[in-house]
Amino acid sequence: MSPSAFLAPAAYVSGEITIRAYRPGDGPALQRAVVTSYQHLRPWMPWAKPEQSVDESEALCRSFAGKYLLGQEFTLGIWIGDELVGGTGYHLRWGPLELGNAEIGMWVSAARAGQGLGTRALSALLEWGFTAWPWQRLVWLCDTRNLASARVAEKGGLVREGTFRSDALTVDGSRRDTHLFAILRDEWLRRA
Ligand SMILES: CC(C)(COP(=O)(O)OP(=O)(O)OC[C@H]1O[C@@H](n2cnc3c(N)ncnc32)[C@H](O)[C@@H]1OP(=O)(O)O)[C@@H](O)C(=O)NCCC(=O)NCCS
């Protein structure tokens, strides 16, 4: 399916969680979530900054919304009511849309981490991704030191296919390793 033919679904509700595309007006919620989570995100998310203005956050949300509509990148927010509790997405880092591969990235706000939200969000993304999206293979990468992230992938039923050695940099600039986890559509359907 070509990106121009594919109209990506915009939202998925699973229990109390809504996972949806960003919209104009989401900037204040994004700003609040990332600025209050800086210390928690800093070791793992290279984009985390100690300060981010509401205007910068709003511009990011609009950029995410535009790319989503164009089928270029599918960045999603995780919401509980009107609180943005995390961010995720199906990222086209493993070839074009028609190949059916996407990478799921995720962060959960500091206030909400460690309460099972990441696990629930990944389960929802697998269900949504393999029923309403054209994904055949969903990938999850994590720093080998990020035990919470690896655990979330394992609990989601993803298979650890390998470990890239010295392929990335930590925020401090030293080299580090990356685990690659993945799950195939057929595997997920058999399990479901
Ligand atoms: C990684 C992240 C998305 C997980 O979301 P979460 O809501 O905190 O995760 P959950 O509460 O669903 O589950 C976390 C699991 O990791 C385990 N865990 C957490 N810290 C751990 C540690 N230091 N060592 C071992 N296991 C750990 C928890 O015990 C839990 O497993 P369990 O249910 O078997 O006990 C979230 O913590 C986060 O945003 N971290 C910062 C950004 C990040 O690292 N993103 C991932 C990049 S790949």
Ligand as a Chemical Component Dictionary entry (heavy atoms), coordinates in Angstrom:
data_LIG
# 
_chem_comp.id                   LIG 
_chem_comp.type                 NON-POLYMER 
_chem_comp.pdbx_formal_charge   0 
_chem_comp.three_letter_code    LIG 
# 
loop_
_chem_comp_atom.comp_id 
_chem_comp_atom.atom_id 
_chem_comp_atom.alt_atom_id 
_chem_comp_atom.type_symbol 
_chem_comp_atom.charge 
_chem_comp_atom.model_Cartn_x 
_chem_comp_atom.model_Cartn_y 
_chem_comp_atom.model_Cartn_z 
_chem_comp_atom.pdbx_ordinal 
LIG C1  C1  C 0 10.353 1.952  29.738 1  
LIG C2  C2  C 0 8.957  2.496  30.030 2  
LIG C3  C3  C 0 8.270  2.896  28.728 3  
LIG C4  C4  C 0 8.150  1.346  30.661 4  
LIG O1  O1  O 0 6.851  1.815  30.969 5  
LIG P1  P1  P 0 6.272  1.566  32.455 6  
LIG O2  O2  O 0 4.857  1.973  32.470 7  
LIG O3  O3  O 0 7.184  2.185  33.429 8  
LIG O4  O4  O 0 6.388  -0.034 32.522 9  
LIG P2  P2  P 0 5.495  -1.089 33.336 10 
LIG O5  O5  O 0 5.146  -0.516 34.673 11 
LIG O6  O6  O 0 4.380  -1.539 32.464 12 
LIG O7  O7  O 0 6.490  -2.328 33.462 13 
LIG C5  C5  C 0 7.826  -2.154 33.801 14 
LIG C6  C6  C 0 8.461  -3.524 34.050 15 
LIG O8  O8  O 0 9.848  -3.324 34.162 16 
LIG C7  C7  C 0 10.274 -3.750 35.428 17 
LIG N1  N1  N 0 11.361 -2.891 35.843 18 
LIG C8  C8  C 0 11.334 -1.551 36.054 19 
LIG N2  N2  N 0 12.540 -1.124 36.426 20 
LIG C9  C9  C 0 13.347 -2.209 36.416 21 
LIG C10 C10 C 0 14.699 -2.425 36.732 22 
LIG N3  N3  N 0 15.494 -1.419 37.075 23 
LIG N4  N4  N 0 15.178 -3.691 36.637 24 
LIG C11 C11 C 0 14.392 -4.714 36.250 25 
LIG N5  N5  N 0 13.082 -4.574 35.931 26 
LIG C12 C12 C 0 12.592 -3.335 36.036 27 
LIG C13 C13 C 0 9.062  -3.638 36.315 28 
LIG O9  O9  O 0 9.194  -4.447 37.485 29 
LIG C14 C14 C 0 7.980  -4.149 35.368 30 
LIG O10 O10 O 0 8.031  -5.539 35.200 31 
LIG P3  P3  P 0 7.063  -6.544 36.037 32 
LIG O11 O11 O 0 5.656  -6.145 35.710 33 
LIG O12 O12 O 0 7.438  -7.911 35.547 34 
LIG O13 O13 O 0 7.375  -6.342 37.505 35 
LIG C15 C15 C 0 8.974  3.700  31.018 36 
LIG O14 O14 O 0 9.507  3.315  32.235 37 
LIG C16 C16 C 0 9.723  4.895  30.475 38 
LIG O15 O15 O 0 9.132  5.785  29.890 39 
LIG N6  N6  N 0 11.051 4.972  30.701 40 
LIG C17 C17 C 0 11.839 6.129  30.213 41 
LIG C18 C18 C 0 11.859 6.189  28.693 42 
LIG C19 C19 C 0 12.263 4.849  28.097 43 
LIG O16 O16 O 0 13.152 4.193  28.601 44 
LIG N7  N7  N 0 11.579 4.466  27.014 45 
LIG C20 C20 C 0 11.848 3.208  26.349 46 
LIG C21 C21 C 0 12.891 3.410  25.323 47 
LIG S1  S1  S 0 13.224 1.846  24.493 48 
# 
loop_
_chem_comp_bond.comp_id 
_chem_comp_bond.atom_id_1 
_chem_comp_bond.atom_id_2 
_chem_comp_bond.value_order 
_chem_comp_bond.pdbx_ordinal 
LIG C1  C2  SING 1  
LIG C2  C3  SING 2  
LIG C2  C4  SING 3  
LIG C2  C15 SING 4  
LIG C4  O1  SING 5  
LIG O1  P1  SING 6  
LIG P1  O2  DOUB 7  
LIG P1  O3  SING 8  
LIG P1  O4  SING 9  
LIG O4  P2  SING 10 
LIG P2  O5  DOUB 11 
LIG P2  O6  SING 12 
LIG P2  O7  SING 13 
LIG O7  C5  SING 14 
LIG C5  C6  SING 15 
LIG C6  O8  SING 16 
LIG C6  C14 SING 17 
LIG O8  C7  SING 18 
LIG C7  N1  SING 19 
LIG C7  C13 SING 20 
LIG N1  C8  SING 21 
LIG N1  C12 SING 22 
LIG C8  N2  DOUB 23 
LIG N2  C9  SING 24 
LIG C9  C10 SING 25 
LIG C9  C12 DOUB 26 
LIG C10 N3  SING 27 
LIG C10 N4  DOUB 28 
LIG N4  C11 SING 29 
LIG C11 N5  DOUB 30 
LIG N5  C12 SING 31 
LIG C13 O9  SING 32 
LIG C13 C14 SING 33 
LIG C14 O10 SING 34 
LIG O10 P3  SING 35 
LIG P3  O11 DOUB 36 
LIG P3  O12 SING 37 
LIG P3  O13 SING 38 
LIG C15 O14 SING 39 
LIG C15 C16 SING 40 
LIG C16 O15 DOUB 41 
LIG C16 N6  SING 42 
LIG N6  C17 SING 43 
LIG C17 C18 SING 44 
LIG C18 C19 SING 45 
LIG C19 O16 DOUB 46 
LIG C19 N7  SING 47 
LIG N7  C20 SING 48 
LIG C20 C21 SING 49 
LIG C21 S1  SING 50 
# 
